[in-house]
Amino acid sequence: MLHLRVIAPADQSSAVADLLAADPGVTHLVVLPGAARQPAGDLITCDVVRESADGVLRHLQRLGVEARGAIAADDVDMTLSAAADRAAEAAPGHGEDAVVWDEIAAKTGEQTVLTGTFLALIIVATMIAGVGVLLDQPILIVGAMVVGPEFGPLAALCVALLRRQPDIIGRSIKALVVGFPVAMVATVLSTWALTATGLVSREMLLADRPLTDFIWRPDALSWVVGILAGIAGMLSLTSKKSGSLVGVLISVTTVPAAANVAVAAAYGVWHEAAGSALQLVINLAAIVLAGLLTLVVQLLWWRRVERRGNGGVPRQRTDRPPAGVTASRRPPRDAG
C-alpha cells in the first residue's frame, strides 16, 4: 500500500475527500480541517492499495491539488487492518505488479542530473572493469557492474519517452553522453599510469581472454542480451517483486564495453576499441528499446486489468460519488 498525505485548499478539500472516499482501493481516510499551514489548507491522509494508486494520483492532479496544495506518498511496509484487506480485494490486479507512474517518474527523474557523484561512480566502475578486462577476471566485471550508475539515466529516458517529457529526455541523454566519455578518458589515463608502474601491459590485452573477449565481439546475441537486460532492469524498477540489485546489474552490458574501448585505445588496438564501441552502442540502444516496450506493455496490460476488474467501466463506490465525477464513470487512466 501507499500512504498518501494531501494538503488541499479549503475550497477543494470536500471534493478531494469525496474523490478518495469513492475509490474502493482507498481506506483509512482522515481529514484534519485547517491543519496545514504551508501551504495553508486541510490535511487529508489515507492508505491506497498500489493497484489503485495510479488512478487516485491521476484524479488528484486533474483536480489541480498540487498547484495550490501538495501530494506526497510513502510505501507502507506493514498494515494490520481488515479495511485494508477489503480494499486490496476490491482493487483489480496484484499490488506487487502494479505500476504507479508518478512514483516511477520520481525515482528516475532524480537520477538524470549530472552530478559529481554520478561521474565519480561511473569513472570508478569503468576503471575497475578496465582492470578486469586486462586480467580476464569476470569477478572484477561483476564488481564494476554493481558500482555503475548508468541505469538511472537509461530508465529515466525510457519513462520520459513514454510520458513525452523533453526536459528529462535531454537531461538523461546529457548524463550518458558526458558520463561515458569522461569515464573512458579517465580509464585511458589510469591504464597508462598502471602500465608505467609495470602492473599491466599491452601484452595482457593482446593475450587470449576467453572469459571477457565477448565484450568487444558484438553479434546477434548482443542484441538479445541487451533486450533481456532492458526488460529485467525496467521490471526491477516498476515491480515490488524484484530486488533493487537487478536494476544495478544492468551495467553488465554497458560499463565493461566502455572500459574495453578505453583500454584498447590506450594501447592503440583500434580494431578492438571499435568492436567495443559498437558493443556499447548496441547495448545502450537495446536496453532503451526494451525498457520502453516493457513500459508500454505494462501500461496496456494495466488498462486491460482495470477494465476487466470493473466490468468494462472504471469502478467507484456508489455510496459517495466524488464531486465533479459521476458514480458510473471515472476519467480514464493514462501514463502521462
N, C-alpha and C positions, 0 to 999 in steps of 0.2 A: 504494500500500500504506500501511498504518498500522503504526507501531512501538508495540507495547504494552509497558508496564512494570507489572508486577503485584507488589505486596507481599502475600504470602499467609502467614497464621499457620501455624506448623509443622504443626498438625493438619489444615489444609486444603491444604497445599502439594501433596501427592500427587494429590488429586482435581483440583486446578486444572491441574497439569501433564498429567494424563491427558486431561482435557477438551480442552486445547489441542492435544495430540498427535493426538487423534482427529478433529479437524476438517481436511478436505482443503485448506482455504484458509489454513491456518496453516503457517508454515515458520520456519526459523532459531530454533528453540526452545532457550532456555538457562535452566538452573536453577542458581542460586547459593545453596546452603543457608546459612541464618544470616547472609546478607549485609546484611539490612535491620536498622536499629536503631530508627528512629522512623517508623512503628510497627515493633515487632520482628517478624521473620519471614524467610521466604525471598524472594529477589528472582528473579522469573521474567520473562524478556523473550522476545519473539517478534515476527515480522512477520506481518501478516494482510492478505490482499487485501481491498479495500473491499467486494467482493461478499459476503464472509463476515463482515465486521467487526460488523455489527449483531447477528447471531446469536451471535457469540462474546461480545460485551459483555453481551448479554442472559443468557446462561448463567452468566457470571461473577457477575452481580448476583443471579441466582437461588441461587447458592451462598452468597451473603452476604459475598463477599470484601470489598466496600467498607466493611462495618460494622466490621471489625476490621483491615483492611489498606488497600489503595489500588489504584486502577486509573487509569493515565494513558495517553494516546495522542497520538502526533505523526505528521504526514504524512511519508512517506519520498519525497523528491524523485527519488532515483535508486537503483536496485538492480541490480547485475550478479550474477545468480545463476540457475543452471539450476533450482534448487529453487523459487525464486520464480516462474519461468516455469511450472513444473508446477503450482504452487498456483493460479496465475491460470487455467490451462486447466481445472483440476478444478472451480473455482467457477462456478456458473451466472451468466449475465448479463455485463455490462460494467462494469468498475470506475469508468469516468468517469461513469456514470449512477447508480451505487449511492447509496442514501440511508443514512447512518449516523445514526440518530435521536438518540442521545446527543450526537453531535458537533453536530448542528443545534440541539438544546436548549441546549447550552453556548454556542454562538455567539450565539444570540438572547437567552438569559437575561441575558447581560451588558449588553444594550442596553436593558433595561427600567427601569433605575434612573434616577430623575430627578435628574441631576447638573447642576452649573453649566456644564460643557462642553456638555451637550446643549442647555440653554437658550440658551447663547451662540450655538451653531451655528444653531439654528432661528430665533433673532432676526435674526442677520446674513443668513441666507438669505431670510427674509421681507422684510427691508429692501431687499435687492438686487432681489428680484422686484417690490417696490413701485415702485422707480425704473424698472425695465424696463417695467412697465405704463404709467407716465406717458409714457415716451419711445417706447412701442410698439416696443421693441427685443427681439427673440427671443433675441439673444445674452446679454442680461442674465438672461433667464428660464432659459437653459441654465446660466449661472453659478450662479443660485440653486438649481437642482435638484441640482447637483453638491455644493453645500455642505449642503443639507438633510439632517438625520439621522433623519427620522421613519420611514424604512422599517424601522429596527431594532425599535421597539416594534410596528409593524404585523406584521412577520414573527413576532416573539415571540408576539403574540396568536394568530396562526394556529396555530403549533405548540402553544401551551398549550391552545387549544380542542380540538385533536385528542388531546392527551395528558391532557386533563382535569386541569389544574393551576391551581386557582383563585387561588393566590397570584401566579403570573406573569401571569395574566389581569388581576388587579387592578392590578399594577404597570404593565403595558403601557397599560391604559386611563388610568391616572393620568398617565403621561408624555405621552400625547396630549391629554388634557383640560386639563392645565395648560400644556403646551408651546405649543399653538397660540394660546390666548387671550393668553398673555404676549407671544408674538411679534407678535400683531396689535396689542396695546396699544402696544408699543414702536414699531411701524411707523406707527401713528397719530401718535405724538409726533414721530417723525422726519419725517413728511410735513409736520406743522405747522412744524417748525423749518426745513425746506428752503423751504417757502412764505414764511416770514418773511424769509429771506435773498434771495428772488427767484429761486431756482434752478428751482422748479417752480410750477405754478399750477393752479387748478381747471379752467381752460380746456383744459389738456392732457388732463385726464381726460375732458372732455366732447367733445373733438375725435374725428374718425374715427380708429379704431385697428384697421385691417384685420388686422394681424398678431397681435394679442393679445386682440381682443374676444371670442374664443371662451371665454375664461376665465370670463366672467360670463354666458354664454348657454348654460345646460345644456340638453341634448336627449338623444335616444336614443343618439347617438354618445358621450355622456359615459359611459354605462354600458359601451359597447363598449371605449372607451379604458381605463377603469378596470379592467375584467376582463382585458384583454390586458396591462396593466401589472402586475397582480397575478400573473398566470401567469409573465411574464418575470422579475419580481423573485424569486419563490419558486424558479424553476428556477436562477437565478443563485446562490441560496443553497445549494441542495441538490446541484447538479451541478458537477463539476470541469471541464466544458467551457466554461462561461461565465466571463467576467471579473467581478471584483467591482464594476466600474463600473456594470454593468447594474442591480444592486440599488440603487445610489445614484441612478440616473436615474429611479427610481420616483417621486421627488418632483416630477416634472414635472406630475403630476396633483393635487398637494396644496398645496405651498408657494405657487405662483402664485395659486391661488384664495384662499388665506388672505390673501395680500398685497393682492389686489384688494378683498377685504372691508374691510381696514384703510384703504386709500387712499380708497375710496368713502365710508366712514364719516367719515373726516377732513374730507371736503368736503361731507358731508351729501347725497350722491347715494344715497339709500336703496334705490331700485329696483335699482341696480347692486350695492350691497352685499348685498342679499337674493339676487340671482341668483348672485353669487359664493359666498355661504354655502351655497346649495343645491348648487352645483357641488362644493364641498368635501365636503359630506356624501355626495353620490352617489359621488364618487371613493373616499372612505375605505371606504364600505360595499362597493363593487365590488372594491376591492383585497383586503379581508379575505375576502370570499366566494370570489373566485377563488383566493387563496392557500390557503385551507382546502381547497377542492375539488382543487387541484393536489396537495396533500399526500395527500389520500385516494386519488386515482388512483395516485400513486406507491406508496403502501402496498399497495394491492390488486395493482398490477402486479408488485411485487417478490415478493409471496407467490406469485403465479402462476408467475413465473420460477423461484423456488426449487422449487416442486412439479414443474414440467416438467423442470428440470435434475436432479432426484433421482428421476425416475420415479414421481412421485406421493407419495413419502415423504421426509422430511428425510434427508440423507445423512451418514454418518460413515465414517471408516476402520474396517475390520474387524479390523485387527491389534491396536489398542489402544483398546478402548471406554472412555469416561470413567467414572470412578466414579460410581455412582448413576444412570447413564443407559444404557439398553440400546443395543446396536450397531445395532438395526434401526429405532429411533425416537428422535427428539430432540424436546424440548418445542417447541411451535410458536412462531414469532417474532411479536412484536407491536410496536406503536409506542409503548407506554407502559409 
